Amino acid sequence: MFDGICEAIHRELDKLDEKYSRGTQLSDSDLKDIDTMTHVLKSIAGYEMAKGNSEYDGGSYARGRSRTTGRYMSRDGYPQEDGYSGRRY
């Protein structure tokens, strides 16, 4: 769900990343756009997890990358920032 939107946002973020990897100074306008786009991606990921659409497989969360954010997911459905797939309390 929302794959087209997420892909379009990722393309725009990639363009901005290329622009700033050349040493360009970050503009207020681009910073606002980056903040908005990353917030949308995070909101969509949360929505999909709440609706049971994200990485749910027969009652347990599958390990692997989220289709929406590309982040690793644990069995309990929490994003893993450090690669640790243990349960969060």
N, C-alpha and C positions, 0 to 999 in steps of 0.2 A: 504494500500500500504506500502511496506517495513516492514511489520510486523515481518517477520523472522529475518531481520537484526536488528531491534530494540530489539527483544527478546534476540538475541545472545549478543548484547551489554549490556543489562540489567543483563544477567547472569554473564558476565565478571565483571561488576561493583559490583555485589553482592559478587563475590569471593574476590575482592579487599577490599570491605568493611569488610568482615569477617576477612581478614588478618590484617587489620589495627585496628579493634576493639579490638584486643588482645594486643595492645600497641606497635606493630612493628613500627619502624621508617620509615617514608615515603621515598621511594627512588626516585631519579630523573627520572629513567626510568618509574616507575609506575605513577608518577605525569604526565609525558608526555602522557602516555596511557590514563589516566583518562581525561585529557584535550582534547585529540583527540576524545575519545568516546562521551563525553558530547557535544562537538561541532557538531559531526555527528548527534546526536539526535536532537539538536536544529535546525540544517539545514534541516533535514527531516521534522520536525514540521512546519517550515516556508514554505517549498516547498508545503506541503499538504494544508496549509492554503491559499497559493497563488493560487493553482490549484482548490480550492473549494472542496477538498476531505475530509477535516477535520471537522467533527461535523456539516456539513451544512445540514439543514433540511427544505426544502420548503421555502427558502428565509430568514430564520432567524437562527441564531446559537443556537443550543440547549445547555442548561446548562448541565454540567457534566464533566467527566474526559476525557481528550484527550487519544485516543487509543495509540498514539505514545509516549507521554511523561508522561502520568499519572497525569498531572497537571490539575487543574480545569480550565474550559473555561467559558467565559461569553457569553451572547447572541450576542455580537458584535465580538466574536472570539478572544479576547485577553486573554492570560493566566492570571489567578488571583493568585498572590502570597500571598495575605493577606486574601483571602476569600471574599473580597468585589466584588460584581458582577456588580457594576455600570459602566457606560460608561467612557472611558478614552479619554481625549482631548489633 
